[in-house]
């Protein structure tokens, strides 16, 4: 699998809430950072962040591009069950076909249209 394939598989596992699949895709020393989470580890990510897909009505990857052999830039859009729409950008680091780090960058709501 390419690094982009690994990242896409992780998005699929998240939406399906497939805990076994995501566990296989995340490195043991995985680190997650976002404006709300500062360098949390794999266990905290799986407890706090992973089980949130039920908030989503729809999610679509707009771009997933390899920046180099290890880093993947991902831009995606999602709609919450409340109708709010958002766009996020992530840089994910893939090592040995497992995600070692996710850095999430996001702002406010994104209008329809």
HELIX and SHEET records of a PDB file:
HELIX    1   1 UNK A    3  UNK A   16  1                                  14    
HELIX    2   2 UNK A   19  UNK A   25  1                                   7    
HELIX    3   3 UNK A   42  UNK A   44  1                                   3    
HELIX    4   4 UNK A   45  UNK A   49  3                                   5    
HELIX    5   5 UNK A   50  UNK A   55  5                                   6    
SHEET    1   A 6 UNK A  37  UNK A  41  0                                        
SHEET    2   A 6 UNK A  26  UNK A  34 -1                                        
SHEET    3   A 6 UNK A  98  UNK A 109  1                                        
SHEET    4   A 6 UNK A  85  UNK A  95 -1                                        
SHEET    5   A 6 UNK A  71  UNK A  80 -1                                        
SHEET    6   A 6 UNK A  56  UNK A  66 -1                                        
END                                                                             
